[in-house]
Amino acid sequence: MKNYTHMNRFTHRKQATPPETGSARPSAQDRLRNVLFDAIERLPYVPQLRLFWQDLQNEREWWPILLPVLLWVGWRTYQAERKRMRVRL
């Protein structure tokens, strides 16, 4: 059985403990959780999004300044890209 402790930093959920030697098979819920974690691991953008969200949470005291700046930069970038697309057409 794979060890999914590295996923704790992404999900912040309690992980199922792997069964001890000689114990019963993992429950259906544990197997489903393992399959879902495998699927999540294979998506290239999900871990980056979660790490970005964690970093944003760490900067919570700066949100009154940071979030408006991020929105402004995002809006300006979007408008510049739209302008470039209109010029090409």
Order of alpha helices (4+ residues) and beta strands (2+ residues): alpha-alpha-alpha-alpha
